Every structure is written in structure tokens, then in C-alpha cells.
Amino acid sequence: MRPAVDPWGDAGRAAAVSTYCAVAVVAATARMVVLPSLKSSDGAFDEPFGFCLMPLALIPLWAFAVAASLLHALPATVLGLRLAARTGRPRWLCLLAAEAVTAAVLAVPVVWLGGPYLLAWLCIAGAGAAPVLVTSFYAGRRDPEGRTGWARQRQVAFQISVVAVALIGVVFAGGLLAYGTGLLEEYRPPPGASVE
């Protein structure tokens, strides 16, 4: 039985890819804000040259988002919608359960490569929760103007990008507030410590 909505349609695919990109950029922004306060700061963003290279990361980020959507968000969304239709449970709960199961399966290769399974599962599940929920939301919405294809994908990507930019602004404002109030302080080596 097919779910009532089609996550593999124009809006669902665009939502999955765009949300993965948004999650990655917001997480990188949060890391950049917190990095100066950490003792293990590697200084990756200390030089202007690092900022110049950031646009080059967009191509592999987009490729990762497409692969993650096809292997993770879209199958998990379909599974969650079917689970909700069969059990009558709240849709968001079924989507998160399907996301956890999909992440558990995707984390298995990490064990074969000698990595920690639990940490891999938590990272995959955490990164995929927002794309699965957003994909479900957009897959169930029809455009009032009837746009399909590239026009609908562009519309969905733009809407998610606006939310991502707002979240980045919140992260930066939170960082300014945290550093300004002393909640976070820039790490400085103790006097006399050798600087490598």
C-alpha cells in the first residue's frame, strides 16, 4: 500500500537534499562559533584564507546531501509514513522511529571498518532527524499555484534556505551573547606554555 503522500516527488526530494545541506551548514557555523573557546582549537578558521575556501565545500556538500537523501531520508520517510498509516500513531513519532531504525542499519558498516557503532548511530540518527521530518512535511503539501518539477524544487529549496539563514543568524547572535557575557571565553594557553 502506497503512503498518502509521495516523499520521492519534487517537493520531497528537494526538501531532503536542502535540509541535509542546511543541517551541515548550521552545524559548521555552530562549530566555528564554539571553536575559539576549545583547548583543542586547530585554528582552521583563524585565517581569512579558510573563509575563502568555504565556497568550494558546497559541491561535495551537495553531493553528500543527494546521497544521504537517497540512502537515508527518503527511505526513512516512506517507512515512517507507512508505519503511521498502519498503526494510527502520530506521524512525527513514526517518522522518528523509522529514522532510528534506518540509522541503525546505515551504521552497521562502521563496525566492519572498526569504528564505534553507538557513536555512528547517534551521529547518523541526529543528522537525519530534521531531513526526515521536513521531507514528510513538504511531501504532504501541494503548491497552491500548482508548480511542479524544477520550479517546485527551487521553491522548496529557497524556503528551507531562508530558515537555515535565520538559524545561522541565531547561532551567531548566541555566540556574540555567550562571548559578550563571559559564558564562553576564547581559549588562551597558560603563560609559559609552548606554542606549536
Salt bridges, closest charged atoms under 4 A:
ASP6 OD1 - ARG2 NH2 3.85
ASP10 OD1 - ARG13 NH2 3.35
ASP42 OD2 - ARG31 NH2 3.62
GLU99 OE1 - HIS72 NE2 2.64
ASP143 OD2 - ARG147 NE 2.85
GLU145 OE1 - ARG147 NH2 3.58
